[in-house]
Amino acid sequence: MLSFVARVLGLVLFSIGVVSLISDGISSIAADAVVMTPLSGSLSLIAPDFVDRIEAAVTPLIGEATWAEWGPAVLAWPTLAVAGLFGIFLMLAGARRTPRSTRGHVGFPS
């Protein structure tokens, strides 16, 4: 069950990464320059104070010094890289380890 959740969440994140890739590609063509939307910009589109809520939730878990060093750096990464790579990682983590057994048709012995 947990592998199914990991695969579905990975697929959703990978899809968000692909949509972000297409959006950044269209913006790059329009601007005649490479445009990559940072993760903080994409999260701010969901809710204006979403980054602040993430900071408030993560800081007690990892500490203020770690957040001060890594938080702004991660939020500056392109959305397509963060969502796409994390989605691929979750899909691989939830993948089946053993191949399915090959059976005959239902009702026929193999």
C-alpha contacts under 8 A as a table, 3 or more apart, distances in Angstrom:
res1	aa1	res2	aa2	distance
1	M	4	F	5.15
1	M	5	V	6.47
2	L	5	V	5.11
2	L	6	A	6.20
2	L	94	G	7.51
3	S	6	A	4.98
3	S	7	R	6.11
3	S	93	A	7.31
3	S	94	G	4.08
3	S	95	A	6.78
3	S	96	R	7.88
4	F	7	R	5.11
4	F	8	V	6.16
4	F	94	G	6.38
5	V	8	V	5.17
5	V	9	L	5.99
5	V	94	G	7.69
6	A	9	L	5.20
6	A	10	G	5.84
6	A	90	L	5.42
6	A	91	M	6.24
6	A	93	A	7.02
6	A	94	G	5.12
7	R	10	G	4.97
7	R	11	L	6.03
7	R	90	L	6.08
7	R	91	M	4.45
7	R	92	L	7.61
7	R	93	A	7.66
7	R	94	G	5.11
7	R	95	A	6.97
8	V	11	L	5.03
8	V	12	V	6.21
8	V	91	M	7.54
9	L	12	V	5.07
9	L	13	L	6.16
9	L	87	G	7.10
9	L	90	L	7.13
9	L	91	M	7.81
10	G	13	L	5.12
10	G	14	F	5.96
10	G	86	F	7.06
10	G	87	G	3.85
10	G	88	I	6.10
10	G	89	F	7.16
10	G	90	L	4.68
10	G	91	M	4.85
11	L	14	F	5.03
11	L	15	S	6.02
11	L	87	G	6.04
11	L	88	I	7.62
11	L	91	M	6.62
12	V	15	S	5.06
12	V	16	I	6.27
12	V	87	G	7.16
13	L	16	I	4.99
13	L	17	G	6.23
13	L	83	A	5.11
13	L	84	G	6.18
13	L	86	F	7.05
13	L	87	G	4.66
14	F	17	G	4.94
14	F	18	V	6.28
14	F	83	A	5.93
14	F	84	G	4.44
14	F	85	L	7.30
14	F	86	F	7.51
14	F	87	G	4.53
14	F	88	I	6.38
15	S	18	V	5.04
15	S	19	V	6.19
15	S	84	G	7.42
16	I	19	V	5.10
16	I	20	S	6.06
16	I	80	L	7.41
16	I	83	A	6.34
16	I	84	G	7.16
17	G	20	S	5.00
17	G	21	L	6.08
17	G	79	T	6.57
17	G	80	L	4.16
17	G	81	A	6.86
17	G	82	V	7.51
17	G	83	A	4.89
17	G	84	G	4.38
18	V	21	L	4.90
18	V	22	I	6.26
18	V	80	L	6.67
18	V	84	G	6.96
19	V	22	I	5.14
19	V	23	S	6.11
19	V	80	L	7.96
20	S	23	S	4.98
20	S	24	D	5.96
20	S	37	T	7.88
20	S	79	T	6.53
20	S	80	L	5.31
21	L	24	D	5.20
21	L	25	G	5.95
21	L	80	L	5.60
22	I	25	G	4.96
22	I	26	I	6.18
23	S	26	I	5.24
23	S	27	S	6.22
24	D	27	S	4.98
24	D	28	S	5.93
24	D	35	V	5.77
24	D	36	M	5.57
24	D	37	T	6.67
25	G	28	S	4.99
25	G	29	I	6.23
25	G	34	V	7.90
25	G	35	V	7.37
26	I	29	I	5.18
26	I	30	A	6.26
27	S	30	A	5.09
27	S	31	A	6.05
27	S	35	V	6.26
28	S	31	A	5.15
28	S	32	D	5.76
28	S	33	A	5.24
28	S	34	V	4.86
28	S	35	V	4.92
28	S	36	M	7.98
29	I	32	D	5.22
29	I	33	A	6.98
29	I	34	V	7.89
31	A	34	V	7.69
31	A	35	V	7.74
36	M	78	P	5.70
36	M	79	T	7.69
37	T	41	G	6.29
37	T	42	S	6.79
37	T	78	P	5.51
37	T	79	T	6.14
38	P	41	G	5.29
38	P	42	S	6.57
38	P	75	L	6.48
38	P	76	A	4.96
38	P	77	W	5.33
38	P	78	P	4.37
38	P	79	T	5.52
39	L	42	S	5.15
39	L	43	L	6.12
39	L	74	V	7.64
39	L	75	L	4.98
39	L	76	A	5.97
39	L	77	W	5.92
39	L	78	P	5.62
39	L	79	T	4.55
39	L	82	V	7.55
40	S	43	L	5.09
40	S	44	S	6.01
40	S	51	V	6.54
40	S	75	L	4.96
40	S	76	A	6.46
41	G	44	S	5.08
41	G	45	L	6.53
42	S	45	L	5.25
42	S	46	I	7.00
42	S	79	T	6.91
43	L	46	I	5.28
43	L	47	A	6.75
43	L	48	P	7.80
43	L	50	F	6.24
43	L	51	V	6.58
44	S	47	A	5.15
44	S	48	P	4.64
44	S	49	D	6.73
44	S	50	F	6.03
44	S	51	V	6.73
45	L	48	P	6.49
46	I	50	F	7.13
47	A	50	F	5.16
48	P	51	V	7.63
49	D	52	D	5.29
49	D	53	R	6.37
50	F	53	R	5.07
50	F	54	I	6.22
51	V	54	I	5.05
51	V	55	E	6.17
52	D	55	E	5.03
52	D	56	A	6.17
53	R	56	A	5.02
53	R	57	A	6.16
54	I	57	A	5.10
54	I	58	V	5.97
55	E	58	V	5.25
55	E	59	T	5.72
55	E	67	W	7.73
55	E	71	G	7.83
56	A	59	T	5.69
56	A	60	P	7.39
57	A	60	P	6.62
57	A	61	L	7.47
58	V	61	L	5.26
58	V	62	I	6.29
58	V	63	G	7.92
58	V	67	W	7.77
59	T	62	I	5.44
59	T	63	G	5.05
59	T	64	E	5.49
59	T	67	W	6.08
60	P	63	G	5.42
60	P	64	E	7.32
62	I	66	T	6.17
62	I	67	W	6.83
63	G	66	T	5.51
63	G	67	W	6.32
64	E	67	W	5.09
64	E	68	A	5.97
65	A	68	A	5.09
65	A	69	E	6.27
66	T	69	E	5.20
66	T	70	W	5.88
66	T	71	G	7.45
67	W	70	W	5.22
67	W	71	G	4.62
67	W	72	P	7.61
68	A	71	G	5.88
68	A	72	P	6.95
69	E	72	P	7.05
69	E	73	A	7.26
70	W	73	A	5.20
70	W	74	V	6.08
71	G	74	V	5.36
71	G	75	L	6.17
72	P	75	L	5.04
72	P	76	A	6.12
73	A	76	A	5.18
73	A	77	W	6.71
74	V	77	W	5.33
77	W	81	A	7.12
77	W	82	V	6.92
78	P	81	A	5.43
78	P	82	V	6.50
79	T	82	V	5.23
79	T	83	A	5.88
79	T	84	G	7.88
80	L	83	A	5.47
80	L	84	G	5.43
80	L	85	L	7.94
81	A	84	G	5.25
81	A	85	L	5.68
82	V	85	L	5.57
82	V	86	F	5.91
83	A	86	F	5.31
83	A	87	G	5.80
84	G	87	G	5.09
84	G	88	I	6.19
85	L	88	I	5.08
85	L	89	F	6.14
86	F	89	F	4.99
86	F	90	L	6.20
87	G	90	L	5.16
87	G	91	M	6.16
88	I	91	M	5.10
88	I	92	L	6.15
89	F	92	L	5.20
89	F	93	A	6.05
90	L	93	A	4.91
90	L	94	G	6.07
91	M	94	G	5.20
91	M	95	A	6.09
92	L	95	A	5.09
96	R	99	P	6.98
103	R	110	S	6.16
104	G	108	F	6.10
104	G	109	P	6.32
104	G	110	S	4.92
105	H	108	F	5.44
105	H	109	P	7.69
105	H	110	S	7.91
